């Protein structure tokens, strides 16, 4: 990641992720429920990045990060 985005940007992102994890560990319902069946929540980390996660009584699992600048429904396959 640091080769693609630079060391400073990578370090800032990693700090942001750890901070986010601390918050959702304490307040897991802070995000927006995206999939009720699977219990998947989303949270905007910064303008361009969203994180998706789920939790139960024992743990919080970050599932994925999504670049909000991309628009999957507009991509041609």
C-alpha positions as CSV (number, residue, x, y, z in Angstrom):
1,X,0.0,0.0,0.0
2,X,2.8,2.5,0.8
3,X,4.3,2.1,-2.6
4,X,1.0,3.0,-4.2
5,X,-0.1,5.8,-1.9
6,X,3.1,6.9,-0.1
7,X,4.3,6.3,3.4
8,X,2.6,9.3,5.0
9,X,-0.8,8.6,3.4
10,X,-0.5,4.9,4.4
11,X,0.4,5.7,8.0
12,X,-2.5,8.2,8.3
13,X,-4.9,5.6,6.9
14,X,-3.7,2.9,9.3
15,X,-4.0,5.3,12.3
16,X,-7.6,6.1,11.1
17,X,-8.5,2.4,10.9
18,X,-7.2,1.7,14.4
19,X,-9.1,4.7,15.7
20,X,-12.3,3.6,13.9
21,X,-11.9,0.1,15.3
22,X,-11.7,1.5,18.8
23,X,-14.9,3.5,18.3
24,X,-16.9,0.6,16.8
25,X,-15.6,-1.8,19.5
26,X,-17.2,0.5,22.0
27,X,-20.2,1.6,20.0
28,X,-20.8,-1.0,17.3
29,X,-24.2,0.4,16.2
30,X,-22.7,3.7,15.3
31,X,-22.6,2.8,11.6
32,X,-25.5,2.5,9.2
33,X,-27.2,-0.9,8.8
34,X,-26.6,-1.9,5.2
35,X,-27.7,-5.6,5.2
36,X,-30.1,-6.6,8.0
37,X,-29.9,-10.4,7.2
38,X,-26.1,-10.5,7.4
39,X,-25.8,-7.8,10.1
40,X,-23.5,-5.7,8.0
41,X,-22.9,-2.0,8.9
42,X,-21.2,0.7,7.0
43,X,-19.3,3.8,8.2
44,X,-17.7,6.6,6.3
45,X,-14.1,6.8,7.5
46,X,-13.3,9.8,5.4
47,X,-14.9,11.4,2.3
48,X,-13.5,8.8,0.0
49,X,-13.4,5.7,2.1
50,X,-16.2,3.6,3.7
51,X,-15.7,0.6,6.0
52,X,-18.1,-2.3,6.3
53,X,-18.2,-4.5,9.4
54,X,-20.3,-6.8,11.5
55,X,-20.3,-7.7,15.1
56,X,-21.7,-10.0,17.7
57,X,-21.3,-10.2,21.5
58,X,-17.7,-11.4,21.3
59,X,-16.1,-9.5,18.4
60,X,-16.2,-6.8,15.7
61,X,-15.0,-7.8,12.3
62,X,-14.1,-5.3,9.6
63,X,-15.1,-6.9,6.3
64,X,-14.1,-4.4,3.7
65,X,-13.1,-0.9,2.7
66,X,-14.8,0.8,-0.2
67,X,-13.5,3.7,-2.3
68,X,-16.6,6.0,-2.5
69,X,-15.2,7.7,-5.6
70,X,-15.8,4.5,-7.7
71,X,-19.3,3.8,-8.9
72,X,-19.8,0.1,-9.4
73,X,-23.1,0.6,-11.2
74,X,-21.5,2.8,-13.8
75,X,-18.6,0.4,-14.5
76,X,-18.8,-1.4,-17.8
77,X,-17.9,-5.1,-17.6
